[in-house]
């Protein structure tokens, strides 16, 4: 397995491709069952406004829940903006998962899906 030093030393701009997924691509790939959304917010946050179609694993609980994550799908990390989800993405990438960050975070996704547009996502 690669070390974090190996990942940093071997980083190129090509690695940036695929690290961020835009909302429309997310919706298409989610509907095609090609990815899962992992909500890395804390439980008090998800209790306030949950994302019913996401797997909820708080950032600090990722190490103990890797067995819940598929190796055969893209894992998209989400939080309100991108701060924690970016840390989660890097952690999971280091662990060998195919992972991306949701562009604009969960806030942007909810903005896109509000009202009648929620039907664009197949759950």
Residue, then its C-alpha position, 0 to 999 in steps of 0.5 A: x500500500x502507498x504511504x501518504x508520502x508516496x501520494x504527495x511525491x507522485x502527485x500530478x495535475x492529472x490527479x486532480x481530474x476526477x477528484x471533484x464531481x459536479x452536481x449534474x454528473x453526480x445526479x447522473x451517476x447516482x441514478x445509474x448506481x455508479x456511486x454512493x454519497x457519504x455524508x461526513x457531518x456530525x450526528x447533531x448536524x444530520x439530525x437537523x437536516x439529513x440527506x436520506x439517500x446518503x450513507x452517514x459516517x461522520x468524518x472522525x468515524x471513517x477509520x472504524x467504518x471502512x467496511x461499509x464502503x464499497x470498493x467497486x463504486x465511486x464514493x462521493x464525500x459530502x458536507x455543507x461546503x467542502x472542508x470536511x468532505x475534502x479531508x474525508x476524500x483525501x483520507x479515503x484516497x489514501x486508503x485506496x478508495x475511488x473517491x471524489x468531492x461533491x462540488x459545492x457540497x451538500x448545500x449546492x446539491x440541496x439547492x439544485x434538488x429543491x422543489x420539483x427538481x428533487x424528482x431528478x434524483x432516483x432513490 
